[in-house]
Each structure stands twice: as C-alpha cells, then as structure tokens.
Amino acid sequence: MMQHNDTQLIGRILDGDTSGYAVLVDRYKDMAFTIAFRILNKREDAEEVVQDAFVKAFQHLSSFRQKAKF
C-alpha cells in the first residue's frame, strides 16, 4: 500500500475502505501505548485503554475534524 497521510486514509475509511484503519492503528499504537503506560504504570491496563481508544476513534471517525491530528 502506498503511503497516505492521515486525512487521505480517513477519507478512504469513511468511503468504505476500512482496511486503511489498520494503517492508522499501526502508525499510532506505540505512541498511544507509551502515553497510557506512563499514566497507568501497568501494562495490561495500558493495552486495554489503548484498544478501547482505537475502537472509539473508529466508531466516531465520521466526526473527525480534518484539521486536527489523528
């Protein structure tokens, strides 16, 4: 898959190509986990919080402000 910026990927996802969401998750999962782990100090809790956050982000992707960072 060629490199797409986040806005392009989100557009594709909203147009029905949900496989692009895996690309977004892959881009941001390490950073999200690092932040969650620093706050929670427990690996299992951080993993769960990050998974929940990505699920909620997907569910509300249609309200994503295109000028914001994913």
Buried (B, 14 or more C-beta within 10 A) or exposed (E): EEEBEBBEBBBBBEEEEEEBBEBBBEEBBEEBBEBBBEEBEEEEEBBEBBBEBBEEBEEEBEEBEEEEEE
